[in-house]
Every structure is written in C-alpha cells, then in structure tokens.
Amino acid sequence: MKAVLFEKPWGMRVVDLPRPQPRAGEVLLAVEAVGICGSDVHGFTGESGRRAPDMVMGHEVGARVAALGPGAEGPPVGTPVALYNVIADHAPGPAEGDPSFLNKQVIGVNLAHRGAMAEYVAVPAANAIPTAPEVGSDIAALAEPAAVAGHAFDRLAAHGRAPGRLAILGAGTIGLCAATVGRRRGFGPIVVLDTVAAKAAAAAGFDAISYHLHAGEEPAATSQAVEAALGGRPSAVVDAVGTAPSFDLAFQLCRPDAALLAIGNLAKEVSLPLQDLVSDEVSVIGSYGFDRASFQASVAALPELAGRLMTFIEGRCTLDEVPAVMAALARGERQERKVIIDVAAAAEG
C-alpha cells in the first residue's frame, strides 16, 4: 500500500509498505479521509517532539471496513466508520512505537507504522465506530477534534465547574470546536480570541464573539475587553493554543477564581506564577485527547455538527502531495484551518 513516512524533522516521503493484515479481533480499514492536525505539523518540524522518525502519522480518520480479522464480529465489511484512535491505555514498547511522551497507544501519534496517512490501517474492531449514513468520510475524520473539545468540557464538569461565561484562546479547529461544544453544554456568552484577524472573525459563525488580539497588547487591556464583550468575568478560559504567551494570557484572564482549561500543548514548559495561582484560587485543568465515551458522543453528534465542521475544511490534497503540503503548512505558506487528505480518491484513480 501507499503510505507517507515521517523520516526526520522536515523530512517526509511517500513509500510502499506492506498492506497490514488484520489480526484476531481486528478489522482492516480502507482509509478514505485523513485530517492533517496541527499536532502533526508541529511534530513534522520537530518543534513539539511528539512524533518519532520512521512512523506513519494520521489520527483523524474517516474510513470504510475492508476486511474482518479472525474472530472479529464487525462492523460488517463496507461499513463507514470513524476511528477511535486510542488502542491501549499504556505506552507502546520501543519495538512498536515511541513510549517517551504518552502513556497510551494512539494510532498515528506514537505507534510506528500504525498511522492513517496510508491506504489501509488495521485496528481493533471496537475502535471502528460506525457513522450515520449521511455523514461523509471527511466529516467522520473531524469527529476527532470535536471529541477533544467534548472531553475537555467533561473534565470541567468533573471538577465541578458549572456553565458560565467562556473565553477561548485560539480560533483554529480545536478552538472553534470548543465554542461549538461549549454552547451545546450551556456555556455563554462566548468570546474567541486570535492573533490572526481572519481566524478570529470566523468565531461569529459559531455563535461566539470574535476578538482580534493585537501584537503587544497588554493583558490588562485584553482582560477589560473580554469582560466588556462577555458582560462580566469569564468563569472558564480555554487555552486551545498551548504556547507560553497563550498560557500566560489565559492565566491572567482567569484571575480570580476561574478555571483555566488547557488543551493546547505545543510548548513543553510554561511559567506559572505560584503566588498568584494560590491567592487568586485559579484552577488549572489539563485535558488531553478523549476517552471512548466522549468520542462516541462526538460521532453520534456528527449529523448535527456536520454543517459547522464542514466549514473547517479549507484545503484538500492526495497522499502524494502530503510532504509538500506539510512543509507549506509548517512554513506558514498555507493557512487553512483544516486540510483533508483524500486517500480514497487517489486509490480509485
């Protein structure tokens, strides 16, 4: 099969790999659509350190069941599915992946050749979640970022945070998914901030107030503007970016007594003013990925969310084009919120 191999930072190429054979209890998926995630781009550059050389990336997946392995009870061949990409709650061994940064086995993230930037991938049958007939494979791939946002709000609820005013840093895919999910969970009003004016403006299509964050803007001025937009202080602030500046601003917006929900994780380390954290009783809640329940809830909501999710897709490419597209995204030459790899189109051609 054709696959895209990550060889080193800034180095990818299209290769031929053996088509995987589904093992006992597994299904073989014919990949139809894969979303290029921001984490893939930051892994491609080596900036995040969260992708290993000689692996196949790709974890936002819409596919169709191509074959059943021994003992697999379904879904039946031909079923359209979204991929729940967590296949084990423990880190992989060195022979099968990169165990250094994540205590889970996640397809396309820390598992060698078990990624979806390829024509086929074999997965446990339980990880192939059937989608509604009207949901296309490109929208099925976006169940993943929607589930990231859903899990984050599950984390807020688990820590006793009731819905209220909400500020979101970052108007990318995760930030706007957070606006959508937050609204569905009863949060509002919602303001979405971004340093790129066009991205910030997109928040208006997601029942949120847009705010263009200017370079050099003082946090105190931003806090005043956010409070004015929301009609009061936010009860929660989502950092969907994960850089030192975004975390610093999110922390300032949380003072006092709000929850900082950290989803973005580009920076390996950020500073945290301990005395301010303690005296202002700020809650910092981390959220990574999702669990099966939040992913299944995301898949079930796809028919309702499809219209908004479709607006994220601003570019498409084939497997052959992925290395060049990834480099262009990393250099900032392309600014699409979501690029979908049309794997099925290439296979049919």
C-alpha positions in Angstrom: 0.0 0.0 0.0 1.0 3.6 -0.4 1.8 5.5 2.8 3.5 8.7 3.9 6.6 8.1 6.1 8.0 10.7 8.5 11.7 10.2 8.4 13.1 13.2 10.3 12.1 16.8 11.2 11.1 18.5 7.9 11.5 15.1 6.1 8.6 13.0 4.7 8.3 10.8 1.7 5.7 8.6 0.1 6.6 4.9 0.3 5.2 1.5 -0.4 4.6 -0.5 2.8 3.1 -4.0 3.2 -0.7 -3.8 3.5 -1.5 -4.7 7.1 -3.2 -8.0 7.8 -5.9 -7.8 10.5 -5.1 -9.9 13.5 -7.6 -11.7 15.7 -10.3 -9.3 16.7 -9.2 -6.6 14.3 -10.7 -5.1 11.2 -8.8 -3.7 8.2 -9.9 -0.2 7.3 -9.7 1.3 3.8 -8.8 4.9 4.7 -10.9 7.4 2.8 -10.1 10.8 4.5 -7.5 11.9 7.0 -7.3 15.4 8.6 -3.9 17.0 9.0 -3.8 18.1 12.6 -1.8 21.0 13.9 0.0 18.5 16.2 1.1 16.6 13.0 2.6 19.9 11.7 4.4 20.6 14.9 5.6 17.0 15.0 6.8 17.3 11.4 9.0 20.3 12.3 10.3 18.6 15.5 9.0 21.6 17.4 6.8 19.5 19.8 9.0 16.4 20.0 5.7 14.4 19.7 6.4 12.4 16.6 9.1 9.8 16.1 11.2 9.2 12.9 10.2 6.3 10.7 6.5 6.4 11.6 3.3 7.0 9.7 1.2 9.9 11.1 -2.5 10.4 10.8 -5.1 10.1 13.6 -8.2 12.0 12.3 -9.8 9.3 10.2 -12.8 8.5 8.1 -12.7 5.1 6.6 -14.7 2.0 5.5 -14.3 -1.6 6.7 -12.4 -3.6 4.1 -12.0 -6.9 5.9 -12.5 -8.7 9.2 -9.8 -10.5 11.0 -10.2 -13.9 12.7 -12.9 -13.7 15.4 -13.9 -10.1 14.7 -17.6 -9.6 15.0 -17.9 -6.4 13.0 -18.7 -3.8 11.9 -19.5 -5.6 8.6 -17.4 -5.1 5.5 -18.4 -1.9 3.8 -19.5 0.0 6.9 -18.4 3.6 7.0 -16.6 4.4 10.3 -14.8 7.0 12.3 -11.6 5.8 14.0 -11.3 5.9 17.8 -7.6 6.0 17.8 -6.6 5.0 21.3 -6.0 1.3 21.2 -4.4 0.8 24.7 -4.1 2.7 27.9 -0.4 2.0 28.3 2.6 3.2 26.4 3.9 1.1 23.5 7.2 -0.8 23.7 10.2 0.6 21.8 9.7 -2.1 19.2 6.3 -0.8 18.2 6.4 2.9 18.9 7.7 5.8 20.9 7.0 5.3 24.7 8.6 8.5 25.8 5.9 11.1 25.9 2.5 9.4 26.2 1.1 6.7 28.4 -1.3 5.5 25.7 -1.0 3.8 22.4 -2.5 6.2 19.9 -2.7 5.4 16.2 -0.8 8.0 14.1 0.7 9.6 17.2 3.2 7.2 18.9 2.8 3.9 17.0 5.4 3.3 14.3 3.7 2.4 11.0 0.2 2.2 12.5 -1.0 5.5 11.2 -3.7 6.6 8.8 -1.7 8.6 6.2 -1.9 5.4 4.3 -4.3 3.5 2.1 -5.0 0.9 4.9 -4.8 0.6 8.6 -5.6 -2.4 10.9 -7.3 -1.6 14.2 -9.3 -3.4 16.9 -12.8 -3.9 15.7 -14.1 -2.0 18.7 -12.2 1.1 17.6 -14.1 1.3 14.3 -17.2 3.4 15.3 -19.9 3.3 12.6 -21.1 6.7 11.4 -24.6 7.7 10.3 -25.3 7.0 6.6 -25.5 10.8 5.7 -22.1 11.5 7.3 -19.2 11.7 4.7 -15.7 10.4 5.4 -14.3 13.9 5.6 -16.7 14.8 8.4 -16.1 11.4 10.1 -12.4 12.4 10.3 -13.5 15.6 12.2 -15.1 13.5 15.0 -11.6 13.5 16.5 -11.2 17.3 17.1 -14.8 17.5 18.2 -14.2 14.8 20.7 -11.1 16.6 22.0 -13.3 19.6 22.8 -16.1 17.3 24.3 -13.6 15.6 26.6 -12.3 18.9 27.8 -15.7 20.1 28.9 -16.2 16.7 30.5 -13.1 17.5 32.5 -14.5 20.9 33.5 -17.8 19.2 34.7 -15.8 16.6 36.6 -14.1 19.4 38.6 -17.5 20.9 39.5 -17.4 23.8 37.1 -20.9 24.9 36.0 -21.6 26.5 32.7 -21.0 30.3 32.5 -19.2 32.9 30.6 -16.4 31.5 28.4 -13.3 32.8 26.7 -11.3 30.7 24.2 -7.8 31.5 23.1 -7.3 30.2 19.5 -9.7 30.2 16.6 -8.3 27.1 15.0 -10.1 23.8 14.7 -9.9 22.9 18.4 -10.8 26.4 19.5 -13.9 26.6 17.3 -14.9 23.1 18.2 -14.7 24.2 21.9 -17.0 27.1 21.0 -19.5 24.7 19.5 -19.3 22.1 22.3 -19.3 24.8 24.9 -22.5 26.3 23.5 -24.1 22.8 23.5 -23.1 22.4 27.1 -24.8 25.6 28.2 -21.8 28.0 28.3 -22.4 31.5 27.1 -21.8 34.2 26.1 -18.5 33.0 24.5 -15.6 35.1 23.1 -12.9 33.6 20.9 -9.6 35.4 20.6 -6.9 35.0 17.9 -3.9 36.9 16.8 -5.0 36.4 13.1 -7.9 38.7 12.3 -9.4 36.4 9.7 -9.4 33.5 12.1 -10.9 35.5 14.9 -13.7 36.7 12.6 -14.7 33.1 12.0 -15.9 32.8 15.5 -19.0 34.8 14.5 -20.2 31.7 12.6 -20.0 29.6 15.8 -22.3 31.7 18.0 -19.3 33.4 19.6 -18.0 36.9 19.8 -14.8 37.4 17.8 -11.8 39.3 19.2 -8.6 40.1 17.3 -5.7 40.0 19.7 -3.2 42.6 18.5 0.6 42.1 18.9 1.9 43.8 22.0 -1.5 44.2 23.6 -1.3 44.4 27.3 -3.0 41.6 29.2 -4.9 44.2 31.4 -6.4 45.7 28.2 -7.3 42.3 26.9 -9.0 41.4 30.2 -11.0 44.6 30.1 -12.1 44.0 26.5 -13.1 40.4 27.2 -15.1 41.4 30.3 -16.9 44.0 28.3 -17.7 41.6 25.5 -18.9 38.9 27.9 -20.7 41.3 30.3 -18.6 40.1 33.2 -15.6 37.9 34.0 -15.3 34.5 32.4 -15.9 31.5 34.6 -13.6 29.4 32.4 -10.9 30.2 29.9 -9.8 27.6 27.3 -6.2 27.7 26.0 -6.5 25.9 22.7 -3.1 27.1 21.5 -0.6 25.9 24.1 2.3 28.4 23.8 3.9 30.3 26.6 2.2 33.6 25.6 -1.2 32.0 25.2 -1.0 30.2 28.6 0.2 33.5 30.3 -2.7 35.4 28.8 -5.2 32.6 29.7 -3.9 32.7 33.3 -4.4 36.4 33.5 -7.9 36.2 32.2 -8.7 33.6 34.9 -7.9 35.8 37.8 -9.6 35.5 40.2 -11.3 32.2 40.8 -11.9 31.0 37.2 -10.8 27.7 35.6 -8.0 27.5 33.0 -8.8 24.6 30.7 -5.5 23.7 28.9 -6.0 21.8 25.7 -3.2 23.1 23.5 0.3 21.7 24.4 2.8 23.0 21.8 5.1 24.3 24.5 6.9 21.7 26.6 7.1 24.1 29.6 5.4 27.3 30.7 5.9 29.5 33.7 3.2 29.6 36.4 3.1 32.4 39.0 2.5 30.3 42.1 1.6 33.1 44.5 -1.0 34.4 42.0 -2.3 30.9 41.5 -2.8 30.4 45.2 -4.0 33.8 46.2 -6.5 34.1 43.4 -7.6 30.5 43.6 -7.2 29.8 39.9 -8.0 26.2 38.9 -5.7 24.8 36.1 -7.3 21.7 34.4 -5.4 19.8 31.7 -7.2 17.8 29.0 -5.5 15.5 26.5 -7.4 13.8 23.7 -10.5 12.0 24.7 -11.9 8.7 26.1 -14.2 6.3 24.3 -17.3 7.8 25.8 -16.5 11.3 24.6 -15.5 10.0 21.1 -18.7 8.0 20.7 -20.7 11.1 21.8 -18.9 13.1 19.1 -19.7 10.5 16.4 -23.3 10.5 17.5 -23.4 14.3 17.1 -21.9 14.4 13.7 -25.2 14.7 11.7 -26.0 17.8 13.9 -22.4 19.2 13.7 -21.7 18.4 10.1 -22.6 21.9 8.7 -20.2 23.7 11.1 -17.5 21.1 10.8 -17.5 21.3 7.0 -16.5 25.0 7.3 -13.2 23.9 8.8 -12.2 22.1 5.6 -10.4 24.8 3.6 -7.9 22.6 1.6 -7.6 19.1 0.2 -4.7 17.0 -1.1 -3.7 13.5 -2.1 -1.2 11.2 -0.3 1.4 12.1 -2.9 1.0 15.7 -2.1 1.3 15.4 1.7 5.1 16.0 2.1 4.8 19.3 0.2 1.6 20.4 1.9 3.0 19.6 5.4 6.1 21.7 4.6 4.0 24.6 3.3 1.8 24.5 6.4 4.9 24.4 8.7 6.4 27.4 6.9 3.1 29.4 7.1 2.7 29.4 3.4 -0.7 27.8 3.7 -3.1 28.9 6.4 -6.1 26.5 6.0 -7.7 25.6 9.3 -8.1 22.0 8.1 -6.6 20.2 5.2 -8.2 16.8 4.4 -6.1 14.1 2.7 -8.4 12.5 0.1 -7.0 9.0 0.3 -9.9 7.2 -1.4 -9.8 9.5 -4.4 -6.2 8.6 -5.1 -6.8 4.9 -4.6 -9.7 5.0 -7.1 -7.7 7.0 -9.6 
